[in-house]
Amino acid sequence: RDRPDAVEGFRASPGTRHAIVSGETPILKRIDAETLTIWFAESEADAIGKAHEEVFLGLDPQGTACFGRLVDRELAETLRERDDLLVSDLRSIALKRLVPAEEVGPLGEAKALLDWHARHRFCA
């Protein structure tokens, strides 16, 4: 994370994945009628909305780069109307097991880091 050139290289890698948070609300992608995921491809993430902030979450066990992306808070209401997405709070996602267990941690990390960055722009 302290090597911007390496992070940019990961961002440009094929298969890079993004977890998206609108304000404080996670956005999930419907894969089919019963399956949800936190992960969006770069083009899918771009179609959701402009990133106000991005954080590098690291590499998954297969070596795929993972990022958290913050989009406008106001987008959450519009995104709720889309059939291909589910907009829900993190607690409900975890308790209802809406996504695979291995996705809950990265989603929580993305939400926490993005919230921290949004609230602490400058050192006191």
N, C-alpha and C positions, 0 to 999 in steps of 0.2 A: 504493500500500500504506500510505502514511502518512495517508490520508484515510479513516477508518473509515466515514463516511457513504457514500462512493463505493463502497467494497468491499461494504457491505450492499446497496446498490442493485444491484450486479452479481450478488450472491448471489440476489436476488429476481427477476432477469431470467429470462424464459422461455428455455429451452434451456441454462441453465447446466449445466456438466458437472463431474463429480468423478472423480478418480483415487483409488482406495482402497488403503490399505496397512494390513495387520493386523500390528501389531508392527513387524517389518521385512520382511514378506512382501507383495508386491503381489498384488492380486486382479484377475483379468481376467474380462470378460463374454463369453460365447459369443453371437455374433450368429447363426451357423448352424454346421453340422458342421465347417466349415473356417476360419471367420473369428472372430478374437478382437479385442477392443478394451480399452483401459484405461478408457474413458469410461462413466460411469454418469449417468443423469438423477438429479435430486435425490430423487425418490420411490424410485428403485432404490437409491440410496446409503443413504437412511433405512432401507430394508428390510434392508440388510446388517447395520447396527449403528449404535449411537449414536457420534457423532463425539466423540473425546476432544480432538482438535485439528483445526483446519482452517487451510490456508494458501492465500492467493490466488496463483495461478500467472501470472495475466495474461489477456490476451485473445488468442484464436487469430486467424489471418488474416481470418476472416469476422466478427470482433468478438464472438464468443461467450466469455463468462466461464468460466474454468477454475480449479478448486480442487483441492487435495490434501486428503484426509481420512484421519485416523488412527483406526482402530477397535481394539478389544481384541485383544491378541496371541492370546488363547485362542480367538478366533473362527476362526482359520485352519484348525484341524483340522476343525471342524464344516463350514466352507465347502468344504473339499476333497470332501465327500460330495455336493455339489450338482452336477447335470449341466449347469446353466446357467452355471457358473463354472469357472475354472481358477486354482488357487493355485500360484504358482511364484516362484522367486527371480529377481531382476532380471537377473543374469548369464545365466541360461538363456533368459529372455525375449528378451534382445538377441541372443545367439549363435544361437539357433534361429529367430530372426525370427518370433516368435509373433504379433507385432502389426505394423502398418505402421510403417515407419522413422520417420515423423514423430511417432509416439506414444512412442518410446523416450526421447527427451529430456525431455518433460514428466513422464513417469513417474519418471525418475531424479531430476529436480528435486524432485518431490513427496516422494519417499522421503528424499532428503537433507535437505530443509527440515524435514520432520516429525521425522526422527531428531534433527536439531539442536535443535529445540524441546523434544523429550522429554528430551534429555540436559543441556540448558543452561537450566533454568528461571530461574536466578538468576545475576547477574553475580558473579564471584569477588571 
